[in-house]
Amino acid sequence: MIQSKKRWKIDRPDEELVNQLAKDLKLSTMLTKILVSRGITTSEQANAYLYMDETNLHDPFLFHDMQKAVDRIKQAIDTQKKITIFGDYDAGATRF
């Protein structure tokens, strides 16, 4: 068997905080462990994260050449061309 030269370091969230958030928010401890691991430590932060609305999102047109991308997608739709979407599979792991 090949032995890894690296060791995983798994953070253990504060169990008292996890249990308190789970109780306050009426959520599972599994979910609150994930929230605490992401740095969310208050009910207010958890609610803002879990029940986000569009007013909390950044304007996508702040990206360079976003209008060009929108125009190109519209053109593809209008001419019934296929559109391929590429994405970063682990983008959800980003910490805020």
Kinemage of the C-alpha trace (Angstrom):
@kinemage 1
@onewidth
@group {chain A} dominant
@subgroup {mainchain}
@vectorlist {calphas} color= white
{ca met a 1} P 0.000 0.000 0.000
{ca ile a 2} L 1.244 3.487 -0.840
{ca gln a 3} L 1.662 5.701 2.199
{ca ser a 4} L 0.744 9.351 1.851
{ca lys a 5} L 3.363 11.892 2.816
{ca lys a 6} L 0.622 14.330 3.767
{ca arg a 7} L -1.633 14.360 6.796
{ca trp a 8} L -5.208 15.578 6.709
{ca lys a 9} L -5.969 18.198 9.310
{ca ile a 10} L -9.668 18.178 10.053
{ca asp a 11} L -10.937 21.083 12.108
{ca arg a 12} L -13.358 20.115 14.822
{ca pro a 13} L -15.950 22.841 15.333
{ca asp a 14} L -16.855 23.947 18.847
{ca glu a 15} L -19.537 21.410 19.852
{ca glu a 16} L -21.187 23.796 22.306
{ca leu a 17} L -21.544 26.434 19.586
{ca val a 18} L -22.790 23.828 17.098
{ca asn a 19} L -25.444 22.582 19.527
{ca gln a 20} L -26.540 26.105 20.482
{ca leu a 21} L -26.950 27.154 16.836
{ca ala a 22} L -28.821 23.935 16.064
{ca lys a 23} L -31.196 24.623 18.951
{ca asp a 24} L -31.651 28.344 18.191
{ca leu a 25} L -32.223 27.820 14.470
{ca lys a 26} L -34.002 24.453 14.693
{ca leu a 27} L -31.441 22.918 12.318
{ca ser a 28} L -29.586 19.620 12.380
{ca thr a 29} L -26.216 19.511 14.089
{ca met a 30} L -24.732 18.253 10.808
{ca leu a 31} L -25.753 21.477 9.071
{ca thr a 32} L -24.631 23.691 11.929
{ca lys a 33} L -21.239 21.917 11.984
{ca ile a 34} L -20.811 22.908 8.351
{ca leu a 35} L -21.855 26.486 9.097
{ca val a 36} L -19.466 26.800 12.041
{ca ser a 37} L -16.668 25.268 9.948
{ca arg a 38} L -17.265 28.064 7.436
{ca gly a 39} L -16.858 30.698 10.128
{ca ile a 40} L -20.560 31.288 10.745
{ca thr a 41} L -20.964 31.584 14.501
{ca thr a 42} L -24.168 33.546 15.150
{ca ser a 43} L -27.833 33.024 14.348
{ca glu a 44} L -27.829 36.273 12.366
{ca gln a 45} L -24.893 35.143 10.214
{ca ala a 46} L -26.502 31.734 9.665
{ca asn a 47} L -29.829 33.243 8.611
{ca ala a 48} L -28.108 35.676 6.251
{ca tyr a 49} L -26.153 32.784 4.705
{ca leu a 50} L -29.010 30.281 4.472
{ca tyr a 51} L -31.765 32.655 3.398
{ca met a 52} L -29.808 34.981 1.134
{ca asp a 53} L -31.723 37.079 -1.356
{ca glu a 54} L -30.626 38.866 -4.497
{ca thr a 55} L -29.900 42.093 -2.612
{ca asn a 56} L -26.869 40.338 -1.067
{ca leu a 57} L -25.391 39.311 -4.410
{ca his a 58} L -22.730 41.212 -6.312
{ca asp a 59} L -23.576 42.758 -9.667
{ca pro a 60} L -22.409 40.226 -12.305
{ca phe a 61} L -21.695 43.094 -14.692
{ca leu a 62} L -18.703 43.976 -12.534
{ca phe a 63} L -16.945 41.070 -14.299
{ca his a 64} L -14.756 42.152 -17.188
{ca asp a 65} L -16.556 41.797 -20.570
{ca met a 66} L -19.798 40.521 -19.022
{ca gln a 67} L -21.865 42.416 -21.600
{ca lys a 68} L -19.927 40.664 -24.389
{ca ala a 69} L -20.726 37.306 -22.791
{ca val a 70} L -24.424 38.174 -22.474
{ca asp a 71} L -24.568 39.340 -26.083
{ca arg a 72} L -22.877 36.145 -27.276
{ca ile a 73} L -25.289 33.937 -25.320
{ca lys a 74} L -28.265 35.863 -26.721
{ca gln a 75} L -26.871 35.423 -30.234
{ca ala a 76} L -26.495 31.670 -29.698
{ca ile a 77} L -30.073 31.429 -28.428
{ca asp a 78} L -31.431 33.496 -31.326
{ca thr a 79} L -29.640 31.300 -33.886
{ca gln a 80} L -30.454 28.070 -32.008
{ca lys a 81} L -26.800 27.186 -31.456
{ca lys a 82} L -25.674 24.854 -28.709
{ca ile a 83} L -24.111 26.416 -25.629
{ca thr a 84} L -21.431 24.646 -23.611
{ca ile a 85} L -21.035 25.616 -19.978
{ca phe a 86} L -17.756 25.120 -18.139
{ca gly a 87} L -17.595 25.404 -14.379
{ca asp a 88} L -15.329 24.966 -11.422
{ca tyr a 89} L -16.583 21.875 -9.607
{ca asp a 90} L -15.401 23.017 -6.185
{ca ala a 91} L -16.437 26.666 -6.331
{ca gly a 92} L -18.843 26.026 -3.453
{ca ala a 93} L -15.936 25.313 -1.131
{ca thr a 94} L -14.858 28.941 -1.124
{ca arg a 95} L -14.889 30.571 2.296
{ca phe a 96} L -16.528 33.946 2.682
